């Protein structure tokens, strides 16, 4: 998903064509830091169009680089570390141009401030998501590093009274080779702050990179292996109480009555807080809070959705696809092309609601005072946290302080602030700080879910089996319409359509329609790989069906449609070759392929799947070929792909949230299962060397693996699965 | 009532109900937050500690069942030979991503290595499949355990 295709394409072309001069839009100012060092303030491109329109007078920086007197370099940026490694990758960008050791660069959380820290590719919202932290930082941070280096060299040259061209930067120092002199950056920082900001700086050629493209040790790893890493749930404050809660089991329901006598009698329980649609138990520790919660007798009024079942929602979506909707993309004339087609293929697909199930259950710590409110949480959207807490507490924004923490899994769940609002509502009734921790059951049953989608496809093939017409219409929730309304236009949003339009394939006639249908009684949200988590599954499954209908090899069939997409063709060929595509396999073992271009990254995967006689599916091996442009930290790329593939397989094999009488039927890891060690496949990652701008990395492995698995199951059994997750009973070998 | 429990070599007195899970005593009463809450039902392994060296799900272990047993948590596992090898392998292999489950993973892996210096893939599956990693670091966990096992061999 790229929220503003127009400007981001402009950014991409600017990056590829003009790496050696400052973009007019990459506004930057330099001066003295309060600490006496050199401070660079930069405005990441497209972060704030109002500021750009205002010109230099309206310069609004959103990232800061300080070079301290001791040589330490501190970046202040809006991104959080969720395990995706950006706290290592982003410092690499500046260290590369600044000619310093990576250890000298430290990245700090930015405090909440949407105006300052808005993410450029996300329309100025302060957010870590959409696989874009490195993409947004790639050009401006390298430029800033080069500018700082130039100013430090100028300061040294001035001190020595020599030509700057006779000096060079190396390992955090400026060297003057003719005289053998050198000065450390820290000693130059104050003087450098008084040097003019260069208008043109030369960026390194990719072949000269020393850090970018080399595996770097992640800076956050040591604390994560010795128990000292502090996540939101680990916050400890003097006098803090622990609360846990029961929310209405039906979304939109209310508390009818509460008998809390037994709960209050539990040792360590201090208080019961009753809200309109939830009850919380406040205690000295979570053990007492949970015991108290179990002792509560709550009667609920389910409200308008108390009879709602998943089938009702799926049925409404299916019905919606019988009528036409807003056109997301049209190429040529599919009606005419279908009429002349030799073979026609039709199929419908469905993908379920999915929970995020982050390992760190939802939690938020809040201290509400009369004159202010403090919040401690791990969030992908810390500015929204602050705003939501202010509203819920009835306080002005400047009376709310929000502290961000490490995130024990985000995957989109921590792009939402429902848990913050809930914690503030409870904390308003509590004297002193309270940490609200959700049980796993609450976490699964009051998530905000990856939307359910229903898809309808039809295609026409010519006599050779080549697709001449491609029709795709689908219905489901638009998360964007709620989460970032300005980006929902004319019934379309750039998230649900990513992966469904602008396909890598050359299709002469193509027509795609999207119908926004919001399900009643269940909230929806972004989920790792967002729109493509749905669209790539259906597109690559249907492409596989076309290959089968044409009686052609699934790789060869796709390859023939990729003449105008050389990067896509290259990853497909690499994945197929490394996977041994075409080599014989035992009975009920099959290979499946998929290919995608989403998050500005090209990827192909081949899954090798074994289906037991009982229908049980085991993924033996996944081979992934990726072209994500310039690789900043190859170890992180590999780790993210391994991770995303496991995430996708988990959904393909186990992932499904269903409603019965308005209640989520899954509750913990027994009923909402995760892939485990004994089910995890061998994963091979092959990275294509590229000097293109970096593409997104955190999510694309998830969307790509699901159709590869489904297509492999087809190859192994002849059974086409058009509804996720995999239904093992449908795959049983006939006796 | 008050219970005396021995954690990482130090004896603490805690005044909680006897059925209070050890997890909450560690985290909320003693302030040792390295041990994590994941499910509360022994389904995910995030809360794994060692009780007399045995990997144990602290979220379902009542404090009154501990008695005189010694408890070791992630905060002190590095002081054991197997724990130190596992932690080093975790660093060398860059295993953690979000990192939240890794305390439990390391506790399970350390117990495995302490009792079985050269585990097979099947041994690793048996010992580690109770620990969920939502970031899917399984490939690297397996590699890291094998690396730690190799260093066991070299070190005798």
Contacts between the chains, C-beta under 8 A, distances in Angstrom:
chain1	res1	chain2	res2	distance
A	82	B	97	8.0
A	82	B	98	5.7
A	83	B	96	7.1
A	83	B	97	3.2
A	83	B	98	3.3
A	83	B	99	6.4
A	83	B	135	5.2
A	84	B	97	7.1
A	85	B	97	7.6
A	217	B	94	6.8
A	218	B	94	5.8
A	218	B	96	7.9
A	220	B	96	7.7
A	220	B	99	7.1
A	221	B	90	7.6
A	221	B	91	5.8
A	221	B	94	6.1
A	221	B	95	7.9
A	221	B	96	5.7
A	221	B	99	7.8
A	222	B	91	6.6
A	223	B	99	7.7
A	224	B	96	4.0
A	224	B	99	3.2
A	224	B	102	5.4
A	225	B	87	4.9
A	225	B	90	4.5
A	225	B	91	6.0
A	225	B	95	7.6
A	225	B	96	6.5
A	225	B	99	8.0
A	225	B	102	6.2
A	225	B	106	6.2
A	226	B	34	7.5
A	226	B	74	6.8
A	226	B	75	7.3
A	226	B	78	6.2
A	226	B	87	6.6
A	227	B	32	7.9
A	227	B	33	7.7
A	227	B	34	2.3
A	227	B	35	7.3
A	227	B	73	7.0
A	227	B	74	3.6
A	227	B	75	4.8
A	227	B	103	5.3
A	228	B	34	6.9
A	228	B	75	7.9
A	229	B	99	5.5
A	230	B	33	7.2
A	231	B	100	6.2
A	233	B	33	7.8
A	233	B	36	7.7
A	233	B	37	6.8
A	234	B	27	8.0
A	234	B	33	3.9
A	236	B	31	5.6
A	236	B	33	7.0
A	242	B	28	5.7
A	266	B	17	7.6
A	267	B	16	7.1
A	267	B	17	5.0
A	268	B	16	6.6
A	268	B	17	7.2
A	284	B	28	7.3
A	284	B	29	7.9
A	285	B	16	7.0
A	285	B	20	7.3
A	285	B	24	4.8
A	285	B	25	7.5
A	285	B	27	7.8
A	285	B	28	3.5
A	285	B	29	5.6
A	286	B	23	7.9
A	286	B	24	4.7
A	286	B	27	7.2
A	286	B	28	5.6
A	286	B	37	7.2
A	287	B	16	6.6
A	287	B	17	7.4
A	287	B	20	3.9
A	287	B	21	5.5
A	287	B	23	7.7
A	287	B	24	3.5
A	287	B	25	7.2
A	287	B	28	7.3
A	288	B	16	7.4
A	288	B	17	7.3
A	288	B	20	7.1
A	288	B	24	7.9
A	290	B	24	8.0
A	290	B	40	7.0
A	291	B	17	7.2
A	291	B	19	7.5
A	291	B	20	7.8
A	357	B	134	6.3
A	358	B	98	7.7
A	358	B	100	7.8
A	358	B	134	6.3
A	359	B	36	7.5
A	359	B	38	5.6
A	359	B	44	7.2
A	359	B	46	6.2
A	359	B	98	6.8
A	359	B	100	4.3
A	359	B	101	4.8
A	359	B	132	6.9
A	359	B	133	7.4
A	359	B	134	4.7
A	359	B	135	7.8
A	360	B	36	7.4
A	360	B	98	7.5
A	360	B	100	4.7
A	361	B	37	6.6
A	361	B	38	7.3
A	406	B	98	7.7
A	406	B	99	7.2
A	407	B	98	6.3
A	408	B	36	7.5
A	408	B	98	5.3
A	408	B	99	7.3
A	408	B	100	3.1
A	409	B	98	4.7
A	409	B	100	6.1
A	409	B	134	5.1
A	409	B	135	6.7
A	410	B	98	7.5
A	411	B	134	7.6
A	437	B	37	7.2
A	439	B	40	6.1
A	440	B	38	6.9
A	440	B	39	4.5
A	440	B	40	5.9
A	440	B	41	7.4
A	635	B	94	5.9
A	639	B	94	6.6
A	639	B	97	6.4
A	639	B	137	7.6
A	639	B	140	7.3
A	642	B	136	6.2
A	642	B	137	7.3
A	642	B	139	5.1
A	642	B	140	7.1
A	643	B	97	5.8
A	643	B	135	4.8
A	643	B	136	4.3
A	643	B	137	6.7
A	644	B	136	7.5
A	645	B	136	6.9
A	646	B	133	7.9
A	646	B	135	7.8
A	646	B	136	2.5
A	646	B	138	6.4
A	647	B	134	7.5
A	647	B	135	7.8
A	647	B	136	5.7
A	650	B	136	7.6
A	668	B	39	5.6
A	668	B	40	7.8
A	668	B	41	5.7
A	668	B	43	5.9
A	669	B	38	8.0
A	669	B	39	5.4
A	669	B	41	7.7
A	669	B	43	4.0
A	669	B	44	5.4
A	669	B	132	6.3
A	670	B	41	7.2
A	670	B	43	5.7
A	674	B	44	7.7
A	674	B	132	4.6
A	674	B	134	6.4
A	675	B	136	7.0
A	675	B	138	7.8
A	676	B	129	4.5
A	676	B	130	7.8
A	676	B	131	7.9
A	676	B	132	6.4
A	676	B	138	7.8
A	677	B	124	6.9
A	677	B	125	5.6
A	677	B	128	4.3
A	677	B	129	4.6
A	677	B	131	7.2
A	677	B	138	5.0
A	677	B	141	6.9
A	677	B	142	7.2
A	678	B	125	4.0
A	678	B	126	8.0
A	678	B	129	4.3
A	680	B	136	7.2
A	680	B	138	3.8
A	680	B	139	6.6
A	680	B	142	7.9
A	682	B	139	7.4
A	683	B	139	5.4
